[in-house]
């Protein structure tokens, strides 16, 4: 065993190094503008443990001449270090805004001069702060449909498609539109997700679980569907959530509203079934194999939104195609487009 004195001997140099770094950076940066934030173009955003960490990140970036450091985080691993190129020197300048959550720190080292080329590779993907959900983006003023980065629970970010229509803030987790992606897949694919955020999509059961169980409030589910005649219908459900893999992604679903009929309430409490993991209650069949999809099947039931995509009526594949029986009380309805999406209630 190492003695405590030997361990102290090892630790002291690292502690002194950190102190030296801090003193050096304090000489290079002016940190007197506490409680202010510079309203300007952000080159990138990073996650750091403290202000010194943010200064170190700035020091490494050739284009960084100042920072906005957020002193208090609202959720775990929230990006809190904004890398900036513009510099202002006193609180009387219009771009410097009072904000008690931030400290603005600027470079006094003359070696980093203003350089317009620093903005050439500026990207919104680098600077949009991840939020817990699409609803958080909507609440912050975003109104454009598109790809956003979310972190529902502080355990890592991932990209989603946000639908800012119909009240806004919907996170899309399933989309069918042209049959370009094969949805007849096994457990591992449905766990992690497949497809494309801008096209046919299954976001992944792990992500759906995180999105529906991390918030203090429950989630709404909305299912939009269109047939080939352009007729649209929708179904909404309160208290939608998906359990973790240890519970086989068990479905919880509440009160129905909408004009598409209720083809989902009977699935409440059902576990997810794929062609290689049979969790339905049909004693004769694996419903995923029988219906050529993957779903929260009960006894193969009224809905099969991950079934095979057909552009025309195919009677030989009646049980396998995408279906939502109670929309028109007819399994023969051919679906053209479907989107499943969620937002906090």
Backbone torsions as a table, in degrees:
resi	resn	phi	psi	omega
1	UNK	NA	140.0	175.8
2	UNK	-76.8	142.0	177.9
3	UNK	-73.7	160.1	179.5
4	UNK	-65.6	-26.6	179.7
5	UNK	-72.0	-36.1	178.9
6	UNK	-67.8	-41.4	178.0
7	UNK	-64.1	-39.0	176.6
8	UNK	-62.9	-38.4	178.3
9	UNK	-61.1	-37.6	179.1
10	UNK	-72.6	-36.6	-173.4
11	UNK	-79.0	-33.1	-175.1
12	UNK	-57.2	-44.3	179.0
13	UNK	-59.4	-39.7	179.4
14	UNK	-66.9	-39.4	178.1
15	UNK	-63.3	-44.6	178.7
16	UNK	-63.5	-36.6	178.1
17	UNK	-63.0	-43.4	179.3
18	UNK	-64.3	-40.0	178.0
19	UNK	-62.9	-41.9	179.7
20	UNK	-63.1	-42.1	177.6
21	UNK	-59.7	-46.1	-177.9
22	UNK	-61.4	-44.8	179.5
23	UNK	-63.9	-40.4	179.4
24	UNK	-62.9	-47.5	-178.4
25	UNK	-67.2	-35.1	177.9
26	UNK	-65.9	-25.7	176.1
27	UNK	-78.6	-26.5	-176.5
28	UNK	-90.1	-29.9	-177.3
29	UNK	-115.6	146.4	177.0
30	UNK	-100.0	116.4	-175.7
31	UNK	-110.8	29.1	-175.5
32	UNK	-79.6	-15.8	-174.8
33	UNK	-90.2	69.4	-179.7
34	UNK	-82.6	144.1	-178.6
35	UNK	77.9	20.9	177.3
36	UNK	-129.7	156.0	176.1
37	UNK	-137.0	132.3	178.8
38	UNK	-83.1	122.2	179.6
39	UNK	-87.2	93.9	-175.1
40	UNK	-155.2	179.2	177.8
41	UNK	-64.0	128.8	178.1
42	UNK	-98.0	125.3	-178.8
43	UNK	-75.6	-40.0	177.9
44	UNK	-164.4	164.5	179.5
45	UNK	-127.5	137.6	-177.6
46	UNK	-131.3	162.1	174.6
47	UNK	-102.1	123.4	179.7
48	UNK	-133.0	164.2	-177.8
49	UNK	-87.5	-25.3	-178.6
50	UNK	-161.1	179.2	-177.8
51	UNK	-62.6	-38.0	178.2
52	UNK	-58.7	-40.9	177.9
53	UNK	-61.4	-37.7	178.7
54	UNK	-67.8	-40.2	177.7
55	UNK	-64.4	-38.1	177.6
56	UNK	-64.2	-40.8	177.0
57	UNK	-62.1	-42.5	178.7
58	UNK	-63.2	-41.1	-178.1
59	UNK	-61.6	-31.7	-177.7
60	UNK	-78.8	-21.7	-175.7
61	UNK	-93.5	123.3	-176.1
62	UNK	-60.7	-30.9	-175.9
63	UNK	-93.4	-2.3	-176.7
64	UNK	-83.0	122.8	177.9
65	UNK	-122.8	-7.2	175.6
66	UNK	-162.9	169.1	-180.0
67	UNK	-140.1	152.3	160.7
68	UNK	-107.0	117.3	179.9
69	UNK	-108.0	122.0	178.9
70	UNK	-86.7	120.1	-172.3
71	UNK	-81.8	-26.4	-178.7
72	UNK	-125.2	130.2	-179.1
73	UNK	-100.8	146.9	178.9
74	UNK	-93.4	-18.5	174.8
75	UNK	-152.6	160.9	-175.9
76	UNK	-59.2	139.1	178.6
77	UNK	61.3	25.9	176.1
78	UNK	-69.2	129.4	175.3
79	UNK	-57.8	128.9	-171.8
80	UNK	-134.4	11.3	-177.3
81	UNK	-131.3	106.2	-179.9
82	UNK	-94.8	123.3	-179.8
83	UNK	-90.5	122.9	-174.0
84	UNK	-123.2	159.2	174.3
85	UNK	-109.1	-35.0	179.3
86	UNK	-68.4	153.3	178.9
87	UNK	-133.7	132.8	166.5
88	UNK	-125.1	154.9	-168.5
89	UNK	-112.0	-10.6	178.6
90	UNK	-152.5	161.3	-171.3
91	UNK	-72.4	-5.3	179.5
92	UNK	-81.6	-13.0	-178.1
93	UNK	-74.9	141.0	-171.3
94	UNK	-61.5	-33.8	-175.8
95	UNK	-72.4	-14.9	-178.5
96	UNK	-91.5	116.0	-173.8
97	UNK	-106.9	142.1	174.7
98	UNK	-69.4	129.2	178.8
99	UNK	-158.4	107.3	-173.2
100	UNK	-65.9	-16.4	-179.7
101	UNK	-80.4	-12.7	-172.7
102	UNK	-120.5	157.5	162.9
103	UNK	-122.2	134.4	174.1
104	UNK	-100.8	129.6	-177.5
105	UNK	-129.1	129.7	-178.4
106	UNK	-122.5	158.4	-176.6
107	UNK	-81.7	133.5	173.5
108	UNK	-106.4	-1.8	177.9
109	UNK	-73.0	119.5	-175.9
110	UNK	-73.2	-4.9	-176.8
111	UNK	-71.9	-24.4	178.2
112	UNK	-99.2	91.7	179.7
113	UNK	-85.9	164.3	176.6
114	UNK	-60.2	134.9	-178.2
115	UNK	-142.1	108.6	-176.6
116	UNK	-61.2	-26.5	-179.0
117	UNK	-65.7	-16.2	178.5
118	UNK	-63.3	-19.7	-179.0
119	UNK	-94.6	-2.3	-174.7
120	UNK	-64.1	-37.7	-177.2
121	UNK	-101.4	17.9	179.4
122	UNK	-63.0	132.1	-178.1
123	UNK	-136.0	137.7	177.7
124	UNK	-61.4	-30.8	179.7
125	UNK	-62.7	-29.3	-178.3
126	UNK	-78.5	-22.7	-168.1
127	UNK	-119.0	-13.6	177.9
128	UNK	-71.5	120.3	-176.3
129	UNK	-67.9	126.7	176.8
130	UNK	-58.1	142.7	177.9
131	UNK	-119.1	174.5	-179.2
132	UNK	-71.2	-29.3	-176.8
133	UNK	-162.7	173.1	175.0
134	UNK	-63.0	-30.7	178.2
135	UNK	-62.9	-35.8	177.8
136	UNK	-64.8	-40.1	176.1
137	UNK	-63.3	-42.2	179.9
138	UNK	-62.3	-42.1	-180.0
139	UNK	-65.2	-27.5	179.9
140	UNK	-85.1	0.0	174.6
141	UNK	112.2	-4.2	178.6
142	UNK	-70.1	137.1	-179.3
143	UNK	-132.1	0.6	-178.6
144	UNK	-92.9	129.9	169.1
145	UNK	-61.4	146.0	177.2
146	UNK	159.2	-172.2	-178.4
147	UNK	-86.5	127.1	178.5
148	UNK	-129.7	161.2	178.3
149	UNK	-106.2	128.4	-178.4
150	UNK	-124.6	158.7	172.8
151	UNK	-143.5	91.8	-171.0
152	UNK	-65.2	-30.5	-168.2
153	UNK	-136.0	7.8	-179.7
154	UNK	83.2	8.8	-178.1
155	UNK	-106.7	23.1	175.1
156	UNK	123.8	146.2	-177.0
157	UNK	-90.1	157.7	169.3
158	UNK	-154.7	160.1	-176.7
159	UNK	-92.8	145.3	179.1
160	UNK	-138.9	164.0	170.9
161	UNK	-96.5	124.5	179.2
162	UNK	-101.6	126.9	174.9
163	UNK	-99.7	113.3	-176.5
164	UNK	-97.2	15.9	177.9
165	UNK	-97.0	176.1	176.1
166	UNK	52.1	47.4	-179.0
167	UNK	95.6	-17.5	172.7
168	UNK	77.8	161.3	174.6
169	UNK	82.3	21.5	-179.7
170	UNK	-88.6	132.2	174.3
171	UNK	-97.5	115.2	-176.6
172	UNK	-80.9	127.2	177.9
173	UNK	-118.3	-8.5	174.4
174	UNK	-147.6	138.3	177.3
175	UNK	-147.1	130.4	171.8
176	UNK	-121.6	132.6	-177.9
177	UNK	-149.5	-22.3	-176.2
178	UNK	-153.0	0.1	179.6
179	UNK	76.4	14.2	-176.7
180	UNK	-76.1	-15.0	-180.0
181	UNK	-118.6	134.0	178.0
182	UNK	-79.0	119.5	-180.0
183	UNK	-98.1	0.1	177.9
184	UNK	-88.0	85.8	-171.6
185	UNK	-134.1	171.6	-178.0
186	UNK	-91.7	-177.9	-175.3
187	UNK	-56.4	-46.9	-174.7
188	UNK	-62.3	-36.6	178.2
189	UNK	-69.7	-42.3	179.0
190	UNK	-70.1	-25.8	176.6
191	UNK	-65.2	-49.0	-173.0
192	UNK	-95.7	-21.3	179.6
193	UNK	101.2	163.1	-179.7
194	UNK	-161.5	171.6	-178.1
195	UNK	91.3	-155.5	-173.7
196	UNK	-135.9	138.6	-178.2
197	UNK	-60.2	-25.9	-179.5
198	UNK	-99.4	-0.4	-179.2
199	UNK	-133.6	-141.0	177.8
200	UNK	-68.1	136.7	-165.0
201	UNK	-149.5	137.0	157.8
202	UNK	-126.7	114.9	-171.6
203	UNK	-66.9	-32.9	-179.5
204	UNK	120.0	134.1	-176.4
205	UNK	-64.2	-35.7	177.6
206	UNK	-61.0	-43.2	-179.9
207	UNK	-69.3	-40.1	178.3
208	UNK	-62.0	-40.6	175.9
209	UNK	-58.7	-47.7	-179.0
210	UNK	-62.9	-41.0	-178.1
211	UNK	-67.2	-31.7	-172.8
212	UNK	-100.0	-3.6	-178.2
213	UNK	-123.6	-4.6	-174.5
214	UNK	-88.7	-27.8	-174.8
215	UNK	-81.6	156.4	178.5
216	UNK	-67.5	-31.9	179.9
217	UNK	-97.7	162.4	179.3
218	UNK	-77.8	176.2	-176.9
219	UNK	-114.8	148.0	167.0
220	UNK	-90.4	143.4	167.2
221	UNK	-107.8	134.8	172.7
222	UNK	-125.9	131.7	176.2
223	UNK	-118.4	115.4	175.2
224	UNK	-101.9	136.9	-179.1
225	UNK	-142.2	147.0	179.2
226	UNK	-133.9	141.7	171.6
227	UNK	-95.8	-179.2	-175.5
228	UNK	-74.7	-9.1	174.1
229	UNK	-87.6	-2.7	-179.6
230	UNK	89.3	3.2	178.3
231	UNK	-70.7	132.8	-177.5
232	UNK	-112.6	143.1	172.6
233	UNK	-144.7	161.4	179.6
234	UNK	-145.1	157.4	173.1
235	UNK	-134.6	136.3	175.7
236	UNK	-123.7	146.7	-179.9
237	UNK	-136.0	137.5	173.4
238	UNK	-83.8	163.8	171.8
239	UNK	53.3	47.5	177.7
240	UNK	-89.1	131.8	173.2
241	UNK	-156.2	158.8	178.4
242	UNK	-126.1	126.1	-178.5
243	UNK	-71.9	177.3	-178.5
244	UNK	-78.0	174.0	179.7
245	UNK	-61.5	-32.5	-179.9
246	UNK	-62.0	-22.6	174.6
247	UNK	-107.0	21.0	177.1
248	UNK	57.5	34.1	177.1
249	UNK	54.0	45.8	-179.5
250	UNK	-56.8	138.5	-177.3
251	UNK	-91.2	133.3	168.3
252	UNK	-119.9	131.1	-175.5
253	UNK	-147.7	142.2	-173.2
254	UNK	-112.9	-139.0	-169.6
255	UNK	-69.9	137.0	-178.8
256	UNK	-91.5	145.5	166.0
257	UNK	-148.4	159.6	179.7
258	UNK	130.8	-175.1	-177.4
259	UNK	-118.0	13.0	-177.9
260	UNK	-98.6	0.7	-174.4
261	UNK	78.8	158.1	-174.2
262	UNK	-100.4	100.1	179.0
263	UNK	-109.6	12.8	-173.4
264	UNK	-123.7	-25.2	-174.2
265	UNK	-57.7	-33.1	-179.2
266	UNK	-70.0	-8.3	-179.9
267	UNK	-92.1	-1.2	-179.3
268	UNK	-56.0	128.1	-180.0
269	UNK	89.7	-3.5	-178.6
270	UNK	-82.5	147.6	175.9
271	UNK	-90.3	160.9	-177.2
272	UNK	-78.7	140.5	179.9
273	UNK	-124.5	134.0	173.0
274	UNK	-124.4	176.9	-176.9
275	UNK	-66.5	-14.8	178.2
276	UNK	-118.4	12.6	178.0
277	UNK	-148.9	101.1	-172.8
278	UNK	-93.6	107.6	179.2
279	UNK	-120.7	10.9	-179.8
280	UNK	-83.2	179.0	-177.1
281	UNK	-104.1	6.7	176.9
282	UNK	-75.7	116.3	-174.4
283	UNK	-77.8	-13.5	-176.3
284	UNK	-99.9	-24.0	-172.0
285	UNK	-140.8	155.1	159.7
286	UNK	-85.1	114.0	-173.7
287	UNK	-63.0	-30.7	178.7
288	UNK	-64.2	-40.2	177.0
289	UNK	-70.4	-42.5	-178.0
290	UNK	-65.9	-38.6	-177.1
291	UNK	-98.7	-1.7	177.8
292	UNK	53.3	51.3	177.5
293	UNK	-150.7	-146.3	174.1
294	UNK	-161.8	135.2	-169.5
295	UNK	-171.5	174.3	171.5
296	UNK	-84.8	62.2	-176.7
297	UNK	-66.8	146.6	170.9
298	UNK	-102.4	-82.1	173.6
299	UNK	-117.7	35.2	-179.6
300	UNK	90.2	-26.7	153.5
301	UNK	52.8	-162.6	-168.1
302	UNK	-90.7	-12.0	-176.4
303	UNK	-136.0	148.6	-178.6
304	UNK	-155.6	64.5	-171.3
305	UNK	-74.2	-11.4	174.1
306	UNK	-106.0	23.3	178.4
307	UNK	-77.9	-171.9	-177.4
308	UNK	-71.5	143.7	-179.0
309	UNK	-92.3	126.2	175.7
310	UNK	-127.8	137.7	178.4
311	UNK	-89.0	-10.6	178.6
312	UNK	-136.2	164.2	178.1
313	UNK	-68.4	122.8	-179.7
314	UNK	-125.4	99.1	-174.3
315	UNK	-67.2	-25.7	179.8
316	UNK	-72.1	-17.4	-178.9
317	UNK	-113.3	28.3	-173.1
318	UNK	-54.0	-43.5	-176.3
319	UNK	-82.6	-10.0	-173.2
320	UNK	-101.7	-20.7	-173.2
321	UNK	-78.8	169.2	174.5
322	UNK	-58.2	130.1	-178.3
323	UNK	-150.3	151.1	175.0
324	UNK	-146.6	86.5	-164.2
325	UNK	-53.5	-45.1	-169.2
326	UNK	-76.7	-3.5	174.9
327	UNK	-61.5	-52.8	-179.7
328	UNK	-124.3	14.4	-177.3
329	UNK	52.5	42.9	-174.7
330	UNK	-156.1	118.0	177.4
331	UNK	-66.9	-15.8	-175.1
332	UNK	-80.6	-7.0	178.2
333	UNK	-60.9	126.0	-179.0
334	UNK	-95.7	121.8	-177.9
335	UNK	-87.5	134.6	174.9
336	UNK	-96.1	-47.1	-178.0
337	UNK	-134.4	142.8	173.1
338	UNK	-141.5	139.5	169.1
339	UNK	-133.9	132.1	172.7
340	UNK	-112.1	132.6	-173.6
341	UNK	-148.6	158.7	-177.0
342	UNK	-135.8	156.6	169.4
343	UNK	-157.4	157.1	177.9
344	UNK	-61.4	145.4	-179.0
345	UNK	-81.6	NA	NA
